């Protein structure tokens, strides 16, 4: 097969193997529950990493409390935007096609609705924010852990919301890595919805 990053339409001999709509109420609720569980686990990990647990009590009376909270809120909003831009940067670099950004009741999104990307492109876009921001937040947290408990917690909570917010990306990546391994697999990504198409013969293997 000639090396290509995407198709403009589904080639002959392909069948729809999977479809998910994150804005669907049932799916959205399940994703939200999954994200909540992941976030709680990450928060526990973050608090377990505090070198001096008693310092938490001091933060409650810290005059900079609202500064920390305000910075966290600003960074949280900035992160949400950068997360989707990271998806988009990978899609744009590999396909040069028009991107679609938006937000639903339970998530922000980025997609390339007018094409069908091959498995490699889909996976790279899916894992890009997870990889990039995990490295950034973990590195910052490890540094700030030795400098300031307050700023360590700001970055730590950002890390927790980041990991939980990647639940959809991780779920789809898991699908590709465990079930849809054929490199010819195609995905149409409109943002809230993804369709996976596979060569019909691959279903019989």
C-alpha positions in Angstrom: 0.0 0.0 0.0 1.3 3.4 -0.9 2.1 5.4 2.2 -0.7 7.8 2.9 -1.9 9.7 6.0 -5.6 9.8 5.1 -8.4 9.1 2.6 -11.1 11.4 1.4 -13.6 8.6 1.5 -13.8 5.1 2.8 -12.2 2.7 0.2 -14.0 -0.3 -1.1 -13.8 -3.4 1.0 -13.9 -1.5 4.3 -16.6 -1.9 7.0 -17.6 0.2 10.0 -16.2 -1.6 13.0 -16.8 0.9 15.8 -18.6 4.1 16.5 -18.6 6.3 19.7 -20.3 9.6 20.4 -18.9 11.3 23.5 -21.8 13.8 23.6 -24.3 11.0 23.8 -25.8 11.1 27.3 -25.0 7.5 28.3 -21.5 7.6 26.9 -20.8 11.0 28.3 -21.9 10.0 31.8 -19.7 6.8 31.6 -16.7 8.9 30.4 -17.4 11.5 33.2 -17.4 8.7 35.8 -14.2 7.3 34.4 -12.6 10.7 34.5 -13.7 11.3 38.0 -12.2 8.0 39.2 -8.9 8.7 37.5 -8.8 12.2 38.9 -9.4 11.0 42.5 -6.6 8.5 42.1 -4.3 11.2 40.7 -5.2 13.6 43.5 -4.4 11.0 46.1 -1.0 10.4 44.4 -0.3 14.2 44.4 -1.1 14.6 48.1 0.9 11.5 48.9 3.9 13.3 47.3 3.8 16.3 49.7 7.1 16.2 51.6 5.6 17.9 54.7 1.9 16.9 55.0 1.4 19.3 58.0 2.1 22.2 55.6 -1.4 21.7 54.2 -2.9 23.3 57.3 -0.7 26.4 56.9 -2.0 26.9 53.3 -5.5 27.4 54.6 -4.4 30.6 56.4 -1.8 31.7 53.8 -2.4 35.2 52.6 -1.6 34.1 49.0 -4.4 31.5 49.1 -6.5 33.3 46.5 -3.5 34.0 44.4 -2.8 30.2 44.1 -6.5 29.6 43.4 -6.6 32.3 40.7 -3.4 31.1 39.0 -4.8 27.5 39.0 -8.1 28.7 37.4 -6.2 30.6 34.7 -3.9 27.7 34.0 -6.7 25.3 33.9 -8.5 27.3 31.2 -5.3 27.7 29.3 -4.6 24.0 29.5 -8.0 23.0 28.1 -7.3 25.2 25.1 -3.7 24.0 24.6 -4.9 20.3 25.0 -7.1 20.7 21.9 -4.6 22.7 20.0 -2.1 19.9 20.5 -4.5 17.4 19.0 -4.9 19.9 16.2 -1.2 20.5 15.7 -0.6 16.8 15.0 -3.6 16.6 12.7 -2.5 19.7 10.8 1.1 18.7 10.5 0.3 15.2 9.2 -2.8 16.0 7.0 -2.8 19.7 6.3 -6.6 19.6 6.4 -9.1 21.9 8.0 -9.6 21.4 11.7 -12.8 21.7 13.7 -12.9 22.9 17.3 -15.8 23.1 19.7 -17.3 22.2 23.0 -20.1 20.0 24.1 -21.9 19.6 27.5 -19.1 17.4 28.8 -15.9 18.1 26.8 -14.0 20.3 24.4 -12.9 18.8 21.1 -10.8 19.0 18.0 -11.4 16.9 14.9 -10.8 16.7 11.1 -14.3 15.8 9.9 -13.8 15.8 6.2 -11.2 13.0 6.0 -10.5 9.5 7.2 -7.1 9.3 8.9 -5.0 6.1 9.0 -4.4 4.4 12.3 -0.9 5.9 12.8 -2.1 9.5 12.4 -5.1 8.8 14.7 -2.9 7.3 17.5 -0.4 10.1 17.3 -3.1 12.8 17.6 -4.8 10.9 20.4 -1.7 10.5 22.6 -0.1 13.9 21.8 -1.7 15.9 24.7 -1.4 13.0 27.1 2.4 12.7 26.4 3.3 16.3 26.2 1.5 17.6 29.2 2.2 14.6 31.4 5.9 15.3 30.9 5.5 19.0 31.5 3.4 18.7 34.7 5.4 15.8 36.2 8.7 17.7 35.6 7.3 20.9 37.1 5.8 19.0 40.1 9.0 17.2 40.9 10.9 20.6 40.8 8.3 22.5 42.8 8.0 19.7 45.4 11.4 20.8 46.7 10.6 24.5 46.5 7.0 25.3 47.5 4.2 23.0 48.7 1.6 25.5 47.5 2.9 25.7 43.9 3.5 22.0 43.9 -0.2 21.5 44.6 -1.3 24.0 41.9 0.7 22.0 39.3 -0.3 18.7 40.9 -4.1 19.4 40.6 -3.5 20.5 37.1 -1.8 17.2 36.4 -4.8 15.4 38.0 -7.4 17.2 35.9 -5.1 16.7 32.8 -5.0 12.9 33.3 -8.7 12.6 33.9 -9.5 14.8 30.9 -7.5 12.4 28.7 -9.9 9.6 29.5 -11.5 9.6 26.0 -8.1 9.8 24.3 -6.8 6.9 26.4 -9.9 4.8 25.7 -9.6 5.2 21.9 -5.9 4.6 22.0 -6.6 1.4 24.0 -9.0 0.4 21.2 -6.4 0.8 18.5 -3.7 -0.9 20.5 -5.7 -4.0 21.5 -8.4 -4.5 18.8 -7.7 -2.5 15.7 -4.1 -3.3 15.0 -4.3 -3.4 11.2 -2.3 -0.3 9.9 -4.9 0.1 7.2 -7.5 1.0 9.8 -9.2 4.3 9.2 -10.8 6.8 11.7 -13.1 9.6 11.0 -12.9 12.1 13.8 -15.5 14.9 13.9 -14.5 15.8 17.5 -17.3 14.5 19.7 -17.7 11.4 17.5 -15.3 8.8 16.0 -15.9 6.1 13.5 -13.4 3.3 12.9 -13.3 1.5 9.6 -11.3 -1.7 8.9 -10.7 -3.8 5.8 -13.4 -6.5 5.9 -10.9 -9.4 5.7 -9.2 -8.1 8.9 -12.3 -8.9 10.9 -12.0 -12.6 9.8 -8.4 -12.9 11.0 
